[in-house]
Amino acid sequence: MTVRSRQHSSPDTGVDERSALTDRKARRSRVRRRVAVVAVVLFVTFAATTVRVFVWPSLPPLPDHVDAIIELAGPGDRDAVTTALAKQHLAPVVIQSTLARDVTAAENCLPPISGVTIECFNPVPGTTRGEARYIGEQGAAHNWHSVIIVTTPDHAWRARLRVERCFPGQVYVATSPLPKWDWLRQIPYQWAATVKAELFQRDC
């Protein structure tokens, strides 16, 4: 007669397996919580930086007088802000950046203002960098020491950065409100353009 022995698993084995499974679940839960915390911190940091740089940038107050006011091209009612500053006679010269397809004759620039010279120009290239280079060239040619550039809040920080790289004088920024429907498009664009200016185009 053949006697077969039957092996039984120890009760402790099942307990160990359940304990290991519980430990794995606990570890995964801790990892998920850490990932969630990091994601929240990154999102809050990104949102705070966006607001600080593009929505409500910190800008110095405008002085009583500068050598020139330059309106940069872009969205928003920049003409109104530029005209208001010119009428306060903050500068003897007001220059408006226009698109390449526009004619830069005086009659196509801002309306005449008594005691103020109004000019237009087409930047080359037709970007903020091209506008900054023009300001630097004109500043050197006319011995400017300070300028006010007119743009929108989302563009203010990058525009000032670009101009300061080309113009050694004081750079002030006056802003025109950005239309509400433009914010969703401008924020991603300004982020990308700012990264390019900071990392890949660090000269004038």
Helices and strands as residue ranges (DSSP letters): H 11-50, I 51-55, E 68-71, H 78-87, E 93-97, G 106-108, E 117-121, H 128-142, E 146-151, H 153-166, E 170-175, G 180-182, H 183-199
